[in-house]
Amino acid sequence: MTINFGLIGPGNIADRSLAPAISEVEGARLWRVTSRRVERAKEFAAKHDAGADNPAHDDYGEMLKDPDLDAVMISTPDRLHEKNGIQAAQAGKHVLMEKPMVSSSEGGEVLLEACRSNGVKLGVAYHLRWHRGHRKLVRKVHDGVLGKLHHVRVQWSVKAEDDSNWRAYDDVGRWWSLAGIGTHGLDLIRWAMLPDCGEVVEIDSTIANSYWNSPHDETAMVNLKFESGATAELTTSVLFESEPEFKIYGRKGSAIARDTLGPHGGGTIILKEESLDFSQKNPYEGEIRDFVESITGDRDPEVPGEEGLRNVEILETAAPDTKSQY
Ligand SMILES: NC(=O)c1ccc[n+]([C@@H]2O[C@H](COP(=O)([O-])OP(=O)(O)OC[C@H]3O[C@@H](n4cnc5c(N)ncnc54)[C@H](OP(=O)(O)O)[C@@H]3O)[C@@H](O)[C@H]2O)c1
């Protein structure tokens, strides 16, 4: 069985990572594309070899009418996710959503209900869960190699050259550094810690936005406390480059992943002073494969909508400022 994907939002991540990954996964195929401009949809469909007849659309509803379309990959800006996802669910299409899943927890609840009531899967595209080294490390951590977990730290920042990014503004963005990269850090923290540490029970944050006076976070520091008493910290920014780090500290030792946060699937991991071997593989392929198998095997995707919603709830608590406007 081949899962035919429609894609809406043929921008940076769709072109660079998502469409190539769909074409590399056996059992998945790019089928149709929706852009605001049909010429762009045509160009994207041709480049990535979309399989349907006349696969380019500037009307999302039209694309969703195709009975041969099974699933939609949504890679539009964050504030459009909820609407795009609900429309797909109502058309009976499975939804693989870019992160963050939505831009408000209320919207997340509505999206989850739309997917549940229409009997479609909802997965969230946290590709760093399919980084081969992360998978090996987190499996070992869950098996207890570091003993009881005490603390996890993620730092990931990039240097934006200006404030022209849509994430800096309210029209289609809600958070900037937290939505661009920080949400991945929160997902890694939760993935590593939940089995040993239970749920997040406290959230503190420091948000800074005075360099460009963006209405959204330019730098964010988020501190979490879990039911077990374990703690975690996330530092994320669009103001400066830093070496991406994912560190896990337990009673029996620590692990440090350096330069693993990004699209590439590479970097190095040191577990209890020793290098952890892993092969470098495109993590987006794993993400697409998992979603396809969740459909064909009728199981939950590895990152289901409920987890996407929990991540958004943390973002909302950490950086709530723009919420009252919507
Ligand atoms: N998992 C990851 O590694 C990763 C990495 C980057 C981004 N993302 C996520 O993917 C989504 C897209 O991010 P991106 O960096 O690819 O953004 P992008 O390059 O700006 O692409 C988004 C596309 O959405 C379409 N769009 C529809 N309405 C729009 C509007 N009002 N304003 C701007 N674009 C609009 C545009 O395509 P048309 O003009 O053709 O309609 C645009 O090219 C975001 O949710 C982001 O968080 C994930």
The ligand as a Gaussian input file, in Angstrom:
#p B3LYP/6-31G(d) Opt

LIG

0 1
 N       11.098000      20.269000      11.596000
 C       11.947000      21.108000      11.072000
 O       13.134000      20.815000      10.928000
 C       11.468000      22.453000      10.599000
 C       12.375000      23.354000      10.041000
 C       11.888000      24.574000       9.551000
 C       10.522000      24.873000       9.659000
 N        9.688000      23.969000      10.244000
 C        8.254000      24.299000      10.374000
 O        7.658000      24.249000       9.083000
 C        6.711000      25.312000       8.932000
 C        7.153000      26.161000       7.742000
 O        8.407000      26.737000       8.023000
 P        9.403000      27.193000       6.856000
 O       10.658000      27.592000       7.528000
 O        9.443000      26.170000       5.780000
 O        8.642000      28.502000       6.354000
 P        8.609000      29.140000       4.897000
 O        9.876000      28.880000       4.177000
 O        8.181000      30.537000       5.071000
 O        7.485000      28.273000       4.162000
 C        6.136000      28.317000       4.521000
 C        5.288000      28.326000       3.263000
 O        3.921000      28.429000       3.647000
 C        3.188000      29.108000       2.621000
 N        2.330000      30.152000       3.192000
 C        0.981000      30.139000       3.178000
 N        0.485000      31.233000       3.749000
 C        1.545000      31.981000       4.133000
 C        1.659000      33.256000       4.764000
 N        0.580000      33.964000       5.122000
 N        2.900000      33.713000       5.004000
 C        3.991000      33.004000       4.653000
 N        3.933000      31.787000       4.032000
 C        2.707000      31.289000       3.777000
 C        4.227000      29.719000       1.679000
 O        4.185000      28.946000       0.507000
 P        3.338000      29.504000      -0.757000
 O        3.666000      30.953000      -0.896000
 O        3.868000      28.663000      -1.859000
 O        1.905000      29.258000      -0.433000
 C        5.558000      29.505000       2.360000
 O        6.589000      29.239000       1.440000
 C        6.692000      26.042000      10.271000
 O        5.647000      25.569000      11.050000
 C        8.029000      25.701000      10.889000
 O        8.031000      25.745000      12.300000
 C       10.137000      22.784000      10.677000

